[in-house]
Amino acid sequence: MAELQFFTGTMDSGKSTLALQTNHNHAARGRAGRIFTSRDRAGAATLSSRLGLRHDAIEVSADFDFWGYVVDTLTQGGRVDYLVCDEAQFYLPQQVDQLARVVDELQVDVFAFGILTDFRTVMFPGSARFVELADRTQVLQVEALCWCGKRATHNARTENGEMVTVGDVIVVGDVDEDDREPAEVGYEVLCRQHHRRRLTASRAHAVSMIGEPLPFS
């Protein structure tokens, strides 16, 4: 029986890498699949991981219809055994419903990968719908780490190096590198404690350099 599976974790937990590995494993066994993504850091119609791996993909826009796409492909004589869906947090709830219908009525496996909550610690609507509908929801076992060494559980957004908790939900950026100036918009993973205190790696470093106590109060 086909299944709708949702794999979730913070940034840096290997979701896109696992998506690419999942596609490789199934394709190596002769199965025919399609790869989808939305707003990937590498640009449209590309699935990329921070390890440097990438693969062509189908871009999921707000008006994309998964059910119509698969039905049209099958009607035209194509074969679809599975779908790999990355950046699934950006999918609309109705698109998740379409994927569930593809699984149930067409017996096509769906492997979806996405972040659970946004930088405000609020669930993405698409991710929430996956949790509600998925046959299996799995939290990735590769743990991303906060700058303090604890397990990272929250995604933080920075603007000019300062953490923010308000703004547009969808702003595509990437994690700042240590040897580069902070990006205008960047992302960082933090433990709950430091997310709550808005204490990013750069801010903790700046405070330690000037010899002031860290703002734990």
C-alpha positions in Angstrom: 0.0 0.0 0.0 1.2 3.5 -0.9 1.9 5.9 2.0 2.1 9.6 2.6 5.2 10.1 4.7 6.3 13.4 6.2 10.0 13.9 7.4 10.6 17.0 9.5 13.4 18.7 11.4 15.0 22.1 11.8 17.3 23.6 9.3 20.7 21.7 9.1 19.0 18.4 10.0 19.6 16.9 6.5 16.1 17.0 5.1 17.1 17.9 1.5 20.0 15.4 1.6 17.6 12.7 2.7 15.2 13.7 0.0 17.9 13.2 -2.6 19.0 9.9 -1.1 15.4 8.7 -1.1 15.0 9.5 -4.7 18.3 7.7 -5.5 17.3 4.6 -3.6 14.0 4.2 -5.3 15.3 5.1 -8.8 18.1 2.5 -8.3 15.4 -0.2 -7.9 13.7 0.8 -11.2 10.9 2.9 -9.7 9.8 6.0 -11.6 9.5 9.2 -9.6 9.2 12.9 -9.7 11.0 15.5 -7.6 9.3 18.7 -6.4 10.4 21.7 -4.5 9.4 25.2 -3.6 11.6 28.3 -3.1 14.8 26.4 -2.8 17.9 28.5 -1.8 19.5 27.5 -5.1 16.7 28.9 -7.2 13.6 27.8 -8.9 13.2 24.1 -10.0 16.2 22.9 -8.1 16.5 20.7 -5.0 19.7 21.4 -3.2 21.4 20.4 0.1 24.0 22.3 2.1 26.4 19.4 1.4 26.5 20.7 -2.2 24.2 18.1 -3.8 21.5 19.2 -6.1 19.0 17.8 -8.6 16.5 19.3 -11.1 13.0 19.5 -9.7 9.5 20.7 -10.6 8.8 24.0 -8.9 5.6 24.0 -6.8 3.8 27.4 -7.2 0.7 28.4 -5.4 -1.5 27.3 -8.3 0.2 23.9 -8.9 -2.1 20.9 -8.8 -0.5 17.6 -7.7 -3.6 15.6 -8.5 -3.9 17.1 -12.0 -0.2 16.6 -12.7 -0.1 12.9 -11.8 -3.4 12.1 -13.5 -2.3 13.9 -16.7 1.1 12.0 -16.6 -0.6 8.6 -16.2 -3.2 9.4 -18.9 -0.5 10.2 -21.4 1.2 6.9 -20.8 3.7 8.0 -18.2 4.7 6.1 -15.1 4.8 7.5 -11.6 5.6 5.3 -8.7 6.5 7.9 -6.1 6.9 11.7 -5.5 9.7 13.3 -3.5 8.5 16.7 -2.2 11.1 19.0 -0.6 10.5 22.4 1.1 7.0 21.0 1.9 6.4 23.6 4.5 5.7 26.1 1.7 2.9 24.0 0.1 -0.6 25.1 0.6 -2.9 22.9 2.7 -5.0 22.1 -0.3 -1.9 20.9 -2.1 -1.2 18.5 0.8 -4.8 17.3 0.4 -4.1 16.6 -3.3 -1.0 14.6 -2.3 -3.1 12.5 0.1 -5.6 11.8 -2.7 -2.7 10.8 -5.0 -1.6 8.2 -2.4 -5.1 6.9 -1.6 -6.6 6.8 -5.1 -3.6 6.3 -7.4 -1.3 4.3 -5.0 1.6 6.6 -5.5 4.0 6.9 -2.6 4.7 10.5 -1.4 7.8 11.4 0.6 7.6 14.9 1.9 10.4 16.9 3.7 9.9 20.1 5.5 10.4 22.4 8.5 7.7 22.2 11.1 7.6 25.8 12.5 8.7 29.2 11.2 11.0 31.7 12.8 8.1 32.8 15.1 7.8 29.2 16.4 4.4 29.0 14.6 3.6 25.9 12.5 3.6 26.4 8.8 0.1 25.7 7.4 1.5 23.2 5.0 3.4 21.3 7.6 0.4 21.4 10.0 -1.7 19.7 7.2 1.0 17.1 6.7 1.0 16.2 10.4 -2.8 15.9 10.2 -2.9 13.7 7.2 0.4 11.7 7.0 0.4 8.0 7.5 3.8 8.5 9.2 5.5 11.6 10.5 9.2 11.2 11.3 11.5 13.6 13.1 14.9 13.4 11.6 17.5 11.8 13.9 20.4 14.0 12.7 20.4 16.7 15.3 21.2 20.3 14.3 23.1 22.1 17.1 22.7 25.5 18.7 25.9 27.6 19.0 25.9 26.6 22.7 26.1 22.9 21.8 22.6 21.9 22.8 20.2 20.3 20.4 18.6 23.0 18.2 14.9 23.0 18.1 14.0 26.4 16.7 14.7 28.3 13.5 15.7 31.9 13.9 15.7 34.7 11.4 18.2 37.5 11.5 18.2 40.8 9.7 21.6 42.5 9.5 22.8 40.1 12.2 19.9 40.8 14.7 17.3 38.2 15.4 13.7 39.2 14.6 10.4 37.6 15.5 8.1 39.6 13.2 7.8 40.0 9.5 6.8 38.1 6.4 6.7 34.4 7.0 8.3 33.5 3.7 11.7 35.2 3.1 14.1 32.9 1.4 17.7 33.1 2.7 20.5 31.0 4.0 22.5 30.4 7.1 25.2 33.0 7.6 28.8 31.7 7.3 31.2 32.5 10.1 33.8 34.1 7.8 31.3 36.4 6.0 29.5 39.6 6.8 25.9 38.9 8.1 23.5 38.7 5.2 20.7 41.2 5.1 18.4 38.2 5.9 19.8 35.1 7.3 18.7 32.0 9.3 20.2 30.2 12.3 19.1 27.2 14.4 18.9 27.7 18.1 17.9 25.8 21.2 14.6 27.0 22.8 16.4 28.8 25.6 18.5 31.0 23.3 15.7 31.5 20.8 13.5 32.8 23.6 16.3 35.1 24.6 17.1 36.1 21.0 20.7 35.2 21.7 22.2 34.2 18.3 25.8 33.1 17.8 27.0 36.5 16.6 25.4 38.3 19.5 26.8 35.9 22.0 30.2 36.3 20.4 30.0 40.1 20.4 28.9 40.1 24.1 31.8 37.8 25.1 34.3 40.0 23.2 33.5 43.1 25.2 33.5 41.3 28.5 29.9 41.8 29.4 27.8 39.1 31.0 25.5 37.2 28.7 21.9 38.5 29.0 20.4 35.5 30.9 18.0 37.6 33.0 
